[in-house]
Each structure stands twice: as structure tokens, then as C-alpha cells.
Amino acid sequence: DLYEATFDPRWLGEALALAHQTERRFADAAGGGWFMTSHAHEQLIARERPAYDGAEPSGTSVALMNAVRLAAFTGDDQWRQVAERGFGAHAATLSERPNAMTEALLALDFFLDVPLEIALVWPAGAFDAAAPLAAILRATFVPSRALAGAAAPNVAAAGKVVSFIREKVAVGDHLTAYVCRRGVCQLPATEPAQLQAQLRSDHS
């Protein structure tokens, strides 16, 4: 969320680091999903795997959404496999008592969809120019999507982590949006109305 709000690559790096730590410390390698306590915790009679979303989502549901979103951003199938094992571990609950894991259902919806990949590229030193198109994206309900942005000189660096921004350019030295699915993109959009029309047509 911080990365999508700021386009600062630091936050996507932090998200990846946190997800790797979650896997290393809490993942159930045998059964899928995640334990509430880490492998370094004192030994308990039983290690619980959270399977209930209350006023706050469970660690399980948060980890599931993190994994499916990282899969969309990075194109790395490792994260999709992590999510798949997590859903498998809680399949009975999701099937028999879905209201117990409402946040996990949102992650499942994302997992079963083909997420929209939206890349913004702007001329060097013109970050404020991204505001008009970013405002359209933030005002439009697109439930399954990953949003990335970079100044034109930084696209190659951003593309090392975000697969769908690779080789994107600022057309005519203007702020440009690319709306894609599985790497197949519509025509580059440089005007808010053009981007809004593409988002509407994609969900019509």
C-alpha cells in the first residue's frame, strides 16, 4: 500500500523482506499456511494456525493477501505457490465456514482473478505530473490490481522488482499509463479521460 501510494521502491523492498521473514519464521512447510508463533519461539503444546478474522484480520489472511499481491507485482510464481499452499491449508474453513475468514476470501478473489497491471511512467523530475492519472486510479474501483510507477530514467531499476513496468516509456515525454493483463497492454494512455475509459472497458 505504501509503495502504491508513493511509488518509492523502498516500500516494495520492505514488503518483500517482510514476506520472506514471514516464510522463514512462521510458515508451515509441511501443511501450508502459517503458525502464530515463530520457529524460534519456546516450544508449546500446540502451534496454532490462525483461522479466524475478527475486528482485525488474522495473520493468515494478511499473509495470503501479501503473497497474492507480491505475485502480481513481481511475476514470481514462488509467491503464487505460497498462497496456493495457504489456501489449501484452510480449504475446509473457507468452504464450510467462509464468514470466519472474510479477509481471506478477499485474497482468494484476487488469487482467482487475473489482476490488472497498471504502470505509470513520467518524465525525469516530474513526479507531480503523475497526479492526474493517479487520481483517476484512486477514484476508480479496481478490486484486483497492482499499481507501479517510476520516472522514465528509473524504469529499468523498478523493472528488476516489478515485472510489468519493464520497458515502459513516457510517450512523447508525457505522463503515460499502461493498463495490462498478463503482460498484454492496451494502448498507452496520456490523458485522464483515456485512462478512465480503459479502466471502464476492462470491467464492462
Number of C-alpha atoms within 10 A of each C-alpha: 11 13 17 16 13 13 19 15 19 11 16 22 13 13 18 16 12 14 17 15 12 16 17 13 17 19 24 19 12 8 12 19 27 27 19 16 17 17 14 8 11 7 10 8 5 8 15 11 20 17 20 21 18 11 6 10 16 20 19 25 27 15 23 29 21 19 27 25 22 23 23 27 23 20 17 14 14 13 21 19 15 20 25 18 20 23 23 14 19 19 13 11 16 19 9 9 12 15 14 15 21 18 22 28 18 15 23 19 16 18 22 10 12 13 22 21 24 21 22 27 29 26 21 13 10 13 16 9 15 20 12 14 21 18 11 15 17 11 9 11 12 15 12 19 19 21 23 26 27 26 21 23 15 14 21 16 13 22 18 12 19 26 18 28 28 16 10 19 24 22 16 9 13 17 26 26 29 24 23 21 15 12 14 11 14 14 13 21 22 22 14 18 13 14 23 17 11 19 19 12 9 14 8 6
